[in-house]
Amino acid sequence: MPSFLLPLYSPRSLMDWASSCRSRRPRYCLALLGGVCALIFLATISNTTFPSPAKKQINAIIASQSKNLKQARARYILKNNRPPPPNFDKWFTFARENKCLIDDYDQIHQDFEPFYRIWEKNSTHFQNMIRMGLDMVIPDSRPDGLTNIAITDGKVSAPNDRTYFDNEWRDRIAKFAHILPDMDVLVNGHDEPRVMFNTQDSDARLAATELRDNKPFRISPINTSEFFTHHSGCSYVNDNRGFGASSLQDVGFIHSSSSSGFTTDLWPMLSFTKIPLCFSDILFPSQIGAAIAHAHPDLVDAQMTDFWGSYCTFDCNSEPIIEEYDIGNHHSLPRETVHKFKYVLDIDGNTFSGRYIGLLKSGSLVFKSTGFQEYFTDWLRPYEHYIPVKLDLSDLADRVKWAIENEDEARLNNCYFAAVLLEWARLQNAAAGWAL
């Protein structure tokens, strides 16, 4: 009988811990989760491969893509009721050369659609927002974590000291800058979403054109739980099963965010992640339990390996936290070790985990619990590409047991980024006569 006991990141029940932490020390939760790698390794080492149904699904998606530029243009128009942006022909060639998807970029169109709706009444709005955004992010007094990237005549320029990803973004965009029009892009270098605006509200279109936030990207509430409760779209997330919905209070970022800097106006801003409805950032590719452990020692062995003091803010006292959870006295495995495990759990930390796409590529079976959305979310199908787990992890043990008992059943970046920037450039240059 194989052993399914593997090292995790907490010495007690993750659910019990989360409950007690929220009730007694809500702001400390994120400090702890920041130190936890947000990955739980479940089961023995093996070379797991995708099951044939998933392979067939992937092959079917690839086979369904447009075969030529004329077909790709026609499908774009059918989906969006407008022609593709300028330089779409160059992007198509680039995508084909890099063996990317051609047609399935619905997330991009969803993210930009509110700005196209505004354009119908005010063709200069997007351009004006970028101009104001540059005035905001260029000075030394800019909001933390924001920066700008400029593409001019196929060359990329950006400041060096704004975010952790400055050099990586320049190097990455340089690989496809030759297919891009000139533009200025506003980018969020934090791993949290920043644009807190529900585009589905009945008065959203009018509200989107009226800037009411006099300190954009500087809203940093101490009690984020109460703050989010009073904002549209930030209380629940649908679980797509009957009348069910999960409380976003089970998402650490919502319950007690250790870092923030929001705006309540609809700004064009590229971000790694967002929570649907609650946030309206434009997504682009990122660069980046313990009743369970106690009640199911045959499935989970959990320890916390590190503590990020930078998340211990306000009235946080780190010493009793480190002592209570015995943090730092356990060996931390190299990050690449995760790719050798058959089952892995990916959960939110301070914000989205940032490891999800890497885990999906590893061949391991991923158990995923999240309240966040990333640029590739719509491409994934639950129970085919991953096993969904509730935000409070209450069904995790049952999910893992099912996978163990049913092993046979349990088993794309630059092109996306370039497609995002083509849409951005069209809206920015619409006032100059570019056709939509």
Secondary structure, 3 states (H helix, E strand, C coil): CCCCCCEECCCCEHHHHHHHHHHHCCCHHHHHHHHCCCEEEEEEECCCCCCHHHHHHHHHHHHCCCCCHHHHHHHHHHHHCCCCCCCHHHHHHHHHHCCCCCCCCHHHHHHHHHHHHHHCCCCCHHHHHHHHHHHHHCCCCCCCCEEEEEEECCEEECCCCCCCCHHHHHHHHHCCHHHCCCEEEEEECCCCCCECCCCCCCCHHHHHCCCCCCCCCCECCCCHHHHHHCCCCCCEEECCCCCCEEEHHHCHHHHCCCCCCEECCCCCCEECCECCCCCCCEECCCCCCHHHHHHCCCCCEECCCCCCHHHCCCCCCHHHHHHHCCCCCCCCCCHHHHHHEEEEEEECCCCCCCCHHHHHHHCCEEEEECCCECCCHHHCCECCCEEECCCCCCCHHHHHHHHHHCHHHHCCCHHHHHHHHHHHHHHHHHHHCCCC
